[in-house]
Amino acid sequence: MSLKETILKIPLVCGVYLMKSKQRQVIYVGKAVNLRRRVQSYFKENHPDPKTGKLAADISYVDFIETSSEAEALILEASLIKKYAPKYNIDLRDDKSFPYIEITGDEFPRIFLSRPRKKNKTSKYFGPYTEPRLAREALSLIRKIFHFRSCKALPGKVCLDHHLGLCDGPCEGKVSKEEYKMIVKKISLILEGKKDDLYRGLSKEMDKAAQNEDFELAAKARNQMLALGALYSGAKDMNYYKEAEQLKMVLGLKNSPLRIEAFDISNTMGAQSAGSMVSFFNGKPDKSNYRRFRIRETEGIDDYKMISEVVRRRYKRVKEEKGLLPDLIVIDGGKGQLSAAQKELAALELNVPMVSLAKQEEEIYLPNKSRPVKMPPDSLGLQLLQRVRDEAHRFALGYHRKLRSKNVFKIGV
C-alpha cells in the first residue's frame, strides 16, 4: 500500500501519529484532534515551513494510535518521544518553554508541573508537554484519582488538600511509605502511556481484595478504574465526574458515587407487583447489571414492604456471592421508603450510602436527617439522580406491564 493510500485510511479521530523513515525508524511523533487531517497537512506542495518540508521528504511510513481524549493523546505523545527520541522532535525535547511533570526523589515524592532550568538528579521527569493547559488538566484529574502531595515542604499537619481529598496525608502518617510508593507507581504508568498495564494491575488488586473480603479496598480499586474514564474518555466522562463530585459534597459521601444502583416498585392496585434495580456505571446505564424482581412476599398495596423485599433479596445475594457493593443506593420515594430499605441493609450488616428521591418536590432524603435536601433544578448532581431514578421507574414499569399482559392472556384463555 502506498503512503498516500495509507493516509487516506487514517480515521478522523483523536490520537498520536508516528512518522517513520525508509528503515522504519521513528523520526517524528505528534498528536492531533483529527489524525487524518493533521497527517495530510505535512504533504502540502511547497510547504512554508522548511523544517516540516524536510520532515515530509523523509517520511516513508505512518503509524497511528487512537486515543479517547486530547489529554490522553498529550500524555502518550510525550511518552513516545521519550521512548524513541525522534530526530525531528529534538527541538521539542530541548525547549525549556514547555513544562514537565516532575516526581521528586523524596521519601514521599512531591508531584507537580515544572519548567526546570536544570534537572534535579533525584527527580523523575515526564514530558515535555506541548500544551501546558492540557498538562495541568491531566495532572489535576490524576490527583483526584490517585492522591499525592504537591507541597514544597512536608508540613507538620494535614493541609486543605487532605480535606479536599487530594492528598492522603503522609505528613501525619495517614498513608504508609509502601502505600504511597504504589500511588506513585500508578501515576508513573499513566504518564508513561501504559494505561493497559495500570488497568490490569487495578483489576488484580480489586479481585484479590474481594477474595480476602476486604470490600473497602476492592471498591477503592474499582473506583480508581472508573475514575480513569475522566482522563481517558474526554468531555462526556468529565461532565459525569463533575456530577459525581457535586453529589459527594452535597450528600457528605466518603467517595464519589461512580457506581449507583437505584430501586423502584410498580404495581396496579397491588396486582402483578414488580420491582426493578438499575445500575449506572461511570454515569452510563450498565444494562448487564440490571435486575428485575417479581414481588413474592407482599400482598396488597404496601410500597414499604415491597421495597424492603427487593432490597433484601438484592443485597443478600450480593453478600453471599461476595460481590462488590455500589457507592450509592437510590430509592424512589420518600422518608418511609428510605427507612424501610435501610433496615434491610442494617440487618445484612452492610454499610452503603443510601438516599431516596421523592418525585413531587424532587427532595433528597438522607438517613438520620429529619429534613430533606433540596438541590437547585439545574444542579448537575440532582440531574444525575433524576436520570438514575427515571431509568429505574421505566424499567420497573416495563416489567410490570409484561407481567400484567401475561396474566390477562391467561384469564382470556
C-alpha positions, 0 to 999 in steps of 0.5 A: 500500500502506498503512503498516500493510500495509507493516509487516506485510511487514517480515521478522523479521530483523536490520537498520536501519529508516528512518522517513520523513515525508509528503515522504519525508524521513528523520526517524528511523533505528534498528536492531533484532534483529527489524525487524518487531517493533521497527517495530510497537512505535512504533504502540502506542495511547497510547504512554508515551513522548511523544517516540516518540508524536510520532515515530509521528504523523509517520511516513508511510513505512518503509524497511528494510535487512537486515543479517547481524549486530547489529554490522553493523546498529550500524555502518550505523545510525550511518552513516545518521544521519550521512548524513541527520541525522534530526530525531528522532535529534538527541538521539542525535547530541548525547549525549556518553554514547555513544562514537565511533570516532575516526581521528586526523589523524596521519601514521599515524592512531591508531584507537580508541573515544572519548567526546570532550568536544570534537572534535579538528579533525584527527580523523575521527569515526564514530558515535555508537554506541548500544551501546558493547559492540557498538562495541568488538566491531566495532572489535576484529574490524576490527583483526584484519582490517585492522591499525592502531595504537591507541597514544597515542604512536608508540613507538620499537619494535614493541609486543605488538600487532605480535606479536599481529598487530594492528598492522603496525608503522609505528613501525619502518617495517614498513608504508609511509605509502601502505600504511597510508593504504589500511588506513585507507581500508578501515576508513573504508568499513566504518564508513561502511556501504559494505561493497559498495564495500570488497568490490569494491575487495578483489576488484580488488586480489586479481585484479590481484595474481594477474595480476602473480603476486604470490600473497602479496598476492592471498591477503592480499586474499582473506583480508581478504574472508573475514575480513569474514564475522566482522563481517558474518555474526554468531555462526556466522562468529565461532565459525569465526574463533575456530577459525581463530585457535586453529589459527594459534597452535597450528600457528605459521601466518603467517595464519589458515587461512580457506581449507583444502583437505584430501586423502584416498585410498580404495581396496579392496585397491588396486582402483578407487583414488580420491582426493578434495580438499575445500575449506572456505571461511570454515569452510563446505564450498565444494562448487564447489571440490571435486575428485575424482581417479581414481588413474592412476599407482599400482598396488597398495596404496601410500597414499604414492604415491597421495597424492603423485599427487593432490597433484601433479596438484592443485597443478600445475594450480593453478600453471599456471592461476595460481590462488590457493593455500589457507592450509592443506593437510590430509592424512589420515594420518600422518608418511609421508603428510605427507612424501610430499605435501610433496615434491610441493609442494617440487618445484612450488616452492610454499610452503603450510602443510601438516599431516596428521591421523592418525585413531587418536590424532587427532595433528597432524603438522607438517613438520620436527617429529619429534613430533606435536601433540596438541590437547585433544578439545574444542579448537575448532581440532582440531574444525575439522580433524576436520570438514575431514578427515571431509568429505574421507574421505566424499567420497573414499569416495563416489567410490570406491564409484561407481567400484567399482559401475561396474566390477562392472556391467561384469564382470556384463555 
